[in-house]
Amino acid sequence: MTISASQVKTLRERTGAGMMECKKALVETGGDMDAAVELMRKSGLAKADKKAGRVAAEGAIVIRHADDGSSAALVEANCETDFVAGGDDFRNFAEEIAGLVLGQRPEGLDALMALKMRNGETVDATRRALVAKIGENINVRRFQVISGNGPLSSYLHGARIGVVVALEGGSAELARDVAMHVAASNPSYLDEASVDQAELAKEREILLSRARDTGKSEEIVAKMVEGQVRKYLAEITLVGQPFVKDPDISVGKLLKKEGARVTAYSRFEVGEGIEKKQENFADEVM
């Protein structure tokens, strides 16, 4: 049968799929528009399932603030290439996810995937349809909501690093400065009290072994180790690090000077911890 250009155009508008895919679906369903939509939906989900195992280490960090300023949602959405990460379809999807996280506070990723989006479909169904349309694996990797009773601010470095900081005391400007510092310096812990004690004990053991190799007395070795441990803690804790905008003062001293303390913070970086596939284009061509 003959399929008109207007039918193909209508189906493209409803599904976002390519022209040839739309024409093929209409031919297979005898021009039945609804049946063609359903056929393409099933086909798209099958394609999405095939792409699920592909590494998605690019993407974007999105932050959404509550209107009253008391909380903010931090979301990492991933895709396979930075080209797709910069596209409107992917960005709009990630932005809407951040709004859902902020508004509905799902308990985990499974709960998030079951939430309904503006199109009436679940997050997961929308994600899979987007995979079929774009041709890349797309997922939501993680999210977090930071809340506070004091100043709360955020900082985005492009779309690759996002930080939210909540303070008790201080100001929104200070919270943003601390968020900028966290983005740049990536502290592992807030302060000494929050450092993993097993990790600290292991580091102390390594430092002790190195110090003893110098042949100095145990008394001097002990002093050397304590100094090195203090330096190590300053490097890995937010309050111990030199403030990026003024390295002559630590973040802890800055906060004290402003009568503030950090009650919560979170830092997301796109693809952090994901093992990326190393591709050699020349080898692939050969």
Secondary structure as GFF3:
##gff-version 3
##sequence-region A 1 286
A	DSSP	alpha_helix	5	15	.	.	.	ID=ss1
A	DSSP	alpha_helix	19	28	.	.	.	ID=ss2
A	DSSP	alpha_helix	33	51	.	.	.	ID=ss3
A	DSSP	beta_strand	58	65	.	.	.	ID=ss4
A	DSSP	beta_strand	71	79	.	.	.	ID=ss5
A	DSSP	alpha_helix	82	85	.	.	.	ID=ss6
A	DSSP	alpha_helix	88	104	.	.	.	ID=ss7
A	DSSP	alpha_helix	109	113	.	.	.	ID=ss8
A	DSSP	alpha_helix	123	134	.	.	.	ID=ss9
A	DSSP	beta_strand	139	147	.	.	.	ID=ss10
A	DSSP	beta_strand	152	157	.	.	.	ID=ss11
A	DSSP	beta_strand	161	168	.	.	.	ID=ss12
A	DSSP	alpha_helix	172	185	.	.	.	ID=ss13
A	DSSP	three_ten_helix	192	194	.	.	.	ID=ss14
A	DSSP	alpha_helix	197	212	.	.	.	ID=ss15
A	DSSP	alpha_helix	218	236	.	.	.	ID=ss16
A	DSSP	beta_strand	242	243	.	.	.	ID=ss17
A	DSSP	beta_strand	246	250	.	.	.	ID=ss18
A	DSSP	alpha_helix	251	257	.	.	.	ID=ss19
A	DSSP	beta_strand	261	269	.	.	.	ID=ss20
A	DSSP	alpha_helix	281	285	.	.	.	ID=ss21
###
